[in-house]
Amino acid sequence: MNSIETANIPASPVKRLAAMTYDSFLLFGVLFAATLIPSLIFDTAAPATIENGDVVNELSPLLSGWIFQVYLLVISILFFCWFWLRNQQTLGMQAWRLKVETLSGQPISFNQCLLRLLGAVVSIACLGAGYWWIWADKDSLSWHDRWSKTRIVETPKK
């Protein structure tokens, strides 16, 4: 292999967006399953007084409160951290041949995972400005790349 094949090339914004889209579908499925399990356990059967065609919009307090929202947040964090710490790639990143690493090319730490996720929320909350920054940054890094001292790079074809 020559040095061009082994060099860590910054991921293009288009590939990053494609991987994020892919991962959002996967995360939706994970959160769906994470919602289904407690709803089957904690949600009681509908009372017998409900007639066919009636709309029932009451959920168990365990399924509609802040505890449930924190539960889903923890599932989302675990989803990304598990993939990034285990293989440096989510499934979407694997499909687009991308990986996350430190600025020196090493695997990222758990703290960097958390910083990266928190920074990504801020990047999106500012109308995506943290992602748009990739086009202006000399190293093609987003805000959360900078904050967590990580980067997304393309991996060579095998």
ABEGO torsion letter per residue (X at the ends): XBAAAABBBBBBAAAAAAAAAAAAAAAAAAAAAAAAAAAAAABBBBBAABBBGBBBABBBAAAABAAAAAAAAAAAAAAAAAAAAAAGBBAAAAAAGBBBBBAAGBBBBAAAAAAAAAAAAAAAAAGGAAAAAAAABAAGBBAAAAAAGBBBBBBBBX
